[in-house]
Amino acid sequence: MELYGYYRSSTSYRLRIALALKGLDYQAHYVSLPKDEQRGEGYLAVNPHGLVPTLVDGGHTLTQSLALLDYLEETHPEPPILPADPAGRAHVRALAQVIGCEIHPLNNLRVLKYLKGTLGLDQAAHDRWYCHWVTEGLKNYESSLQGLEAQGLRGGRYSYGQAVTIADICLVPQIFNAYRFHCPLDAVPRTMAVFEACMALPAFDETQPKKQPDAEA
Ligand SMILES: N[C@@H](CCC(=O)N[C@@H](CS)C(=O)NCC(=O)O)C(=O)O
């Protein structure tokens, strides 16, 4: 397998975690977002959307991190990153989508560049936008965890059940982004406890941004 990504890209980090959990080796290709390499001719030939990550496997060039997590689960089911039952899978996918569909797209690099470059927001307004959507989204994540707890469905250290799932895989990189922009996290104690539990696992720790070969010094 080949993974095109960037150390600070939270969607790339999702893939690094899943590959590590499943013990899968891959060849890494580094696409520097600050250097705009995602829009260079070379990378656009791989992924015409100009976004990371891209996974190449078995002659297929695959995109969209949530679809890629499902792909890895279907092609390498052990250890699972989704619960066995349909309701459990729906709960976990819903949590993952709070991050992947409700927070990340609003704070993606191209959106932030548009806010500053085209609409002329200053750094303070940019940071307010960023933290607003992180805080709103994570509060929803927190209330979902609370709801699962009330139904007896959390059962462990992680977001759902007793094992790590794609919900945790999406959550942890988003918390790294929140730290980077100094967003307040005190309103989401359950969520932060899940983050700490995940970071105790090598698959999350060793794949974190600063430990990647393309991390800037
Ligand atoms: N929905 C896509 C989003 C991918 C995405 O937006 N990746 C970001 C990095 S986290 C990116 O490549 N941004 C480049 C840009 O905005 O120019 C996914 O989950 O894979």
Ligand as a Chemical Component Dictionary entry (heavy atoms), coordinates in Angstrom:
data_LIG
# 
_chem_comp.id                   LIG 
_chem_comp.type                 NON-POLYMER 
_chem_comp.pdbx_formal_charge   0 
_chem_comp.three_letter_code    LIG 
# 
loop_
_chem_comp_atom.comp_id 
_chem_comp_atom.atom_id 
_chem_comp_atom.alt_atom_id 
_chem_comp_atom.type_symbol 
_chem_comp_atom.charge 
_chem_comp_atom.model_Cartn_x 
_chem_comp_atom.model_Cartn_y 
_chem_comp_atom.model_Cartn_z 
_chem_comp_atom.pdbx_ordinal 
LIG N1  N1  N 0 -13.182 14.724 3.274 1  
LIG C1  C1  C 0 -11.793 14.538 2.973 2  
LIG C2  C2  C 0 -11.046 15.782 3.361 3  
LIG C3  C3  C 0 -9.595  15.754 2.968 4  
LIG C4  C4  C 0 -8.929  17.079 3.305 5  
LIG O1  O1  O 0 -9.587  18.111 3.270 6  
LIG N2  N2  N 0 -7.627  17.041 3.619 7  
LIG C5  C5  C 0 -6.938  18.250 3.969 8  
LIG C6  C6  C 0 -5.864  17.996 5.013 9  
LIG S1  S1  S 0 -6.524  17.456 6.554 10 
LIG C7  C7  C 0 -6.270  18.831 2.746 11 
LIG O2  O2  O 0 -5.731  18.100 1.937 12 
LIG N3  N3  N 0 -6.315  20.158 2.604 13 
LIG C8  C8  C 0 -5.652  20.832 1.539 14 
LIG C9  C9  C 0 -6.304  22.131 1.205 15 
LIG O3  O3  O 0 -7.305  22.510 1.827 16 
LIG O4  O4  O 0 -5.789  22.772 0.280 17 
LIG C10 C10 C 0 -11.268 13.322 3.724 18 
LIG O5  O5  O 0 -11.793 12.990 4.789 19 
LIG O6  O6  O 0 -10.321 12.687 3.239 20 
# 
loop_
_chem_comp_bond.comp_id 
_chem_comp_bond.atom_id_1 
_chem_comp_bond.atom_id_2 
_chem_comp_bond.value_order 
_chem_comp_bond.pdbx_ordinal 
LIG N1  C1  SING 1  
LIG C1  C2  SING 2  
LIG C1  C10 SING 3  
LIG C2  C3  SING 4  
LIG C3  C4  SING 5  
LIG C4  O1  DOUB 6  
LIG C4  N2  SING 7  
LIG N2  C5  SING 8  
LIG C5  C6  SING 9  
LIG C5  C7  SING 10 
LIG C6  S1  SING 11 
LIG C7  O2  DOUB 12 
LIG C7  N3  SING 13 
LIG N3  C8  SING 14 
LIG C8  C9  SING 15 
LIG C9  O3  DOUB 16 
LIG C9  O4  SING 17 
LIG C10 O5  DOUB 18 
LIG C10 O6  SING 19 
# 
